[in-house]
């Protein structure tokens, strides 16, 4: 190993699924791209990190809800486009061809182009670090979507798709909750 630049350290860890986070402020739907997320348990509790630079941030604090939509790799250009403009500048849904449906338990829409969407309720906000902790309350899955790979961000403007999968369910059986199998 060789000594590296600490400013690059996060690029080895940031590679969780990129998400499209939808909100509704009571008048308008909005969507933002985020790659800083973490699954905290099987419930699921999910944390994202954001702040007031995202227009949806205040909406999430006010409404205490959102949808976390999981785009597939064929949507990578759309995801980047969504992340580079503000909702006050354009209707991101029509500008980027995002189809939405009414959610069941929150006012934020579900993006039906995505692989999955998780309706979420805000449970905690850790202001010092901009961490929003959500409880997933409803899962939607797009079983008809041909592209099944999710997008991962390296944090430096490059992205990659899921690679090879290995099934080690037998070895992990005592730790994997029944019904949690995705593939």
PyMOL commands that set and color helices and strands:
alter all, ss='L'
color gray80, all
select helices_A, chain A and resi 6-12+55-63+73-83+92-95+127-129+169-172
alter helices_A, ss='H'
color red, helices_A
select strands_A, chain A and resi 19-24+29-34+37-39+45-49+65-70+100-101+110-111+116-126+131-141+151-153+159-161
alter strands_A, ss='S'
color yellow, strands_A
deselect
rebuild
show_as cartoon
